Amino acid sequence: MATVKASEAERTLANLGAQVAVVLLHGPDAGLVSERGRVLAEKTVSDPEDPFQLVRLDGDAVASDPGRLADEVGTIAMFGGRRVIRLRAGSKNLAPAVEAALATEAGDTLVIVEAGDLAKSAPLRSLCEKSRQALAVPCYLDDGRDLGQVIDSSFREAGISVSRETRQLLIDSLGGDRLSTRAELEKLILYAHGQERLEIEDVQAVASNVADLKTDMLVDAAFCGQMTEADRYFRRLRAEGAVPHVLLGALIRHALSLLPNAAAVAGGDLPSRVIENWRGLFFKRKAAAKTQLEIWDPERLRAAIERLQGAVLETRRNAELIDTLTSRAILDIARAARRKRR
């Protein structure tokens, strides 16, 4: 068996044995799959720009002609050295082609297969996990530890230090996809060029959207039962051009995010512990979120979601009353929260 644990993926790929002929990179983080495929390919060949050393093939084309991959694997480099074949799995089954490639003894070629989130029973994954010449490497979304390592290495290479608070803010804000994370970090590094240290203000200036922050303030005020503040934020956002449907959508999304966390609290978890495990929650919202978990239980949240969804329908039927209907729905949420707090 050649199954690699997610926690051991980086170390395993960095010390790949010569006996490994196929590496399957699979998982829900397409960005991490692509990044690991690129890094492994560039490390394996002497010149990644040489099309004879690094060959790119279409997964569906290979699946339609299984012998093609075996032929490529059996090809010997003109000037010696190891070759790499890099292909992205498509909609067709690649297992027969990879199986034929594993049976090919000639040549010195590493096949890197990049795939999506494969089930345990998927033929390609099953083949690579059982073969002694293959590795199946899972690529999951970054957790806090992985993100911290990516952040640290990125800014260390750029010669920029990061304050502890700023690092935590980045960990809380990033992590949906490795490519997206890299793009945000590159943007921050470019912005901070010439500085010795990255601060929270730099992140807010580059990575945060002011309109989103104001919307978050409206959402938190409503779900914390702050009626006056919720109404004030709504009027300000409308004056700045915010669309009522978008604001109602933000309230619904937040209620849906609260729901599983409220269920955890109802099951006996402490609100503070649930907050610490809430991925993607902006650190400045943690106090408000903790208050909300003390106010809202799952049943009341479902009722709030139903009320907000009803408001969306009402505004579509009565466009001339859109501001009144949206404001009423927001205040209803705030009123319900305030009533519970009392």
ZIZIJO-V447189 format. One record per backbone hydrogen bond with DSSP energy under -0.5 kcal/mol. NH is the residue of the N-H (numbers start at 1). CO is the residue of the C=O. E is the energy in kcal/mol with one decimal. If there is no record, write none. Layout:
# ZIZIJO-V447189
<<NH:CO:E> <NH:CO:E>>
This chain:
# ZIZIJO-V447189
<<2:129:-3.2> <4:136:-1.6> <8:5:-1.3> <9:6:-1.0> <12:8:-2.4> <13:9:-2.6> <14:10:-1.7> <15:11:-0.9> <15:12:-0.6> <16:13:-0.8> <20:17:-1.5> <21:19:-0.5> <21:133:-3.1> <22:133:-1.7> <23:111:-2.9> <24:135:-3.4> <25:23:-0.6> <25:113:-3.2> <26:24:-0.6> <26:137:-2.2> <27:116:-1.4> <29:139:-1.9> <30:28:-1.3> <33:29:-2.2> <34:30:-2.3> <35:31:-2.4> <36:32:-2.6> <37:33:-2.0> <38:34:-2.4> <39:35:-2.6> <40:36:-2.3> <41:37:-2.1> <42:38:-2.6> <43:39:-1.8> <44:40:-1.5> <45:41:-1.8> <50:47:-1.9> <51:49:-0.7> <53:50:-1.1> <54:50:-2.6> <55:53:-0.6> <55:84:-3.0> <57:86:-1.9> <59:88:-1.1> <62:58:-2.1> <63:59:-2.5> <64:60:-1.7> <65:61:-0.7> <65:62:-0.7> <66:63:-0.5> <68:65:-2.3> <69:65:-0.5> <69:66:-0.6> <70:66:-0.9> <71:67:-2.2> <72:68:-2.1> <73:69:-2.5> <74:70:-2.0> <75:72:-1.0> <80:77:-1.3> <83:108:-2.3> <84:53:-3.2> <85:110:-2.8> <86:55:-3.2> <86:84:-0.5> <87:85:-0.5> <87:112:-2.6> <88:57:-0.8> <89:87:-0.5> <89:114:-2.9> <98:94:-2.4> <99:95:-2.8> <100:96:-2.1> <101:97:-1.9> <102:98:-2.2> <103:99:-1.1> <104:101:-1.2> <105:103:-0.5> <110:83:-2.7> <111:21:-3.0> <111:109:-0.5> <112:85:-3.5> <112:110:-0.6> <113:23:-2.8> <113:111:-0.6> <114:87:-2.7> <114:112:-0.5> <115:25:-3.2> <115:113:-0.6> <118:116:-1.1> <122:119:-1.7> <126:122:-2.9> <127:123:-2.5> <128:124:-2.0> <129:125:-2.2> <130:126:-1.4> <131:127:-1.6> <134:131:-0.8> <135:22:-1.9> <136:2:-1.6> <137:24:-3.6> <137:135:-0.6> <138:4:-0.7> <138:136:-0.6> <139:26:-2.6> <140:138:-0.5> <147:143:-2.9> <148:144:-2.2> <149:145:-1.8> <150:146:-2.3> <151:147:-2.9> <152:148:-2.6> <153:149:-2.5> <154:150:-2.2> <155:151:-2.2> <156:152:-2.1> <157:153:-2.1> <158:154:-1.1> <159:155:-0.5> <159:156:-1.0> <160:155:-2.8> <161:196:-2.7> <163:198:-1.6> <167:163:-2.6> <168:164:-2.1> <169:165:-2.0> <170:166:-2.2> <171:167:-2.2> <172:168:-2.4> <173:169:-1.6> <174:170:-2.3> <181:177:-2.5> <182:178:-2.7> <183:179:-2.3> <184:180:-2.3> <185:181:-2.5> <186:182:-2.7> <187:183:-1.9> <188:184:-2.0> <189:185:-2.7> <190:186:-2.3> <191:187:-2.0> <192:188:-2.5> <193:190:-1.1> <195:192:-2.7> <198:161:-2.9> <202:199:-0.8> <203:199:-1.4> <204:200:-2.6> <205:201:-1.9> <206:202:-1.7> <207:203:-2.9> <208:203:-0.8> <208:204:-0.5> <210:208:-0.6> <213:209:-2.1> <214:210:-2.2> <215:211:-2.2> <216:212:-2.5> <217:213:-1.8> <218:214:-1.9> <219:215:-2.7> <220:216:-2.9> <221:217:-2.2> <222:218:-2.3> <223:219:-2.4> <224:220:-1.3> <225:222:-1.2> <226:221:-2.9> <227:225:-1.3> <230:226:-2.5> <231:227:-2.4> <232:228:-2.1> <233:229:-2.7> <234:230:-2.1> <235:231:-2.3> <236:232:-2.2> <237:233:-2.6> <238:234:-2.4> <239:235:-2.1> <240:236:-1.3> <241:238:-1.4> <242:237:-2.9> <246:243:-0.7> <247:243:-1.9> <248:244:-2.7> <249:245:-2.2> <250:246:-2.0> <251:247:-1.8> <252:248:-2.3> <253:249:-2.7> <254:250:-2.0> <255:251:-2.2> <256:252:-2.4> <257:253:-1.9> <258:254:-2.4> <259:255:-1.7> <260:256:-0.8> <261:257:-0.7> <262:258:-3.2> <263:259:-2.1> <264:260:-1.7> <265:261:-1.9> <266:262:-2.6> <267:263:-1.5> <268:265:-1.7> <269:264:-2.3> <274:270:-2.3> <275:271:-2.4> <276:272:-1.6> <277:273:-1.2> <278:275:-1.3> <279:277:-1.1> <281:278:-1.3> <282:280:-0.5> <285:282:-2.5> <286:283:-1.1> <289:285:-2.7> <290:286:-2.3> <291:287:-1.9> <292:288:-2.3> <293:289:-2.1> <294:290:-1.1> <295:291:-0.8> <295:292:-0.6> <296:292:-3.2> <301:297:-2.2> <302:298:-2.2> <303:299:-1.7> <304:300:-2.0> <305:301:-2.6> <306:302:-2.2> <307:303:-2.2> <308:304:-2.4> <309:305:-2.6> <310:306:-2.0> <311:307:-1.7> <312:308:-2.0> <313:309:-1.8> <314:310:-2.4> <315:311:-2.5> <316:312:-1.4> <317:313:-1.6> <318:314:-2.0> <321:318:-2.0> <322:319:-1.5> <325:321:-2.9> <326:322:-2.1> <327:323:-2.6> <328:324:-2.2> <329:325:-1.9> <330:326:-2.3> <331:327:-2.4> <332:328:-2.1> <333:329:-1.8> <334:330:-2.2> <335:331:-2.8> <336:332:-2.2> <337:333:-2.1> <338:334:-2.4> <339:335:-2.4> <340:336:-1.6> <341:337:-2.1> <342:338:-1.8>>
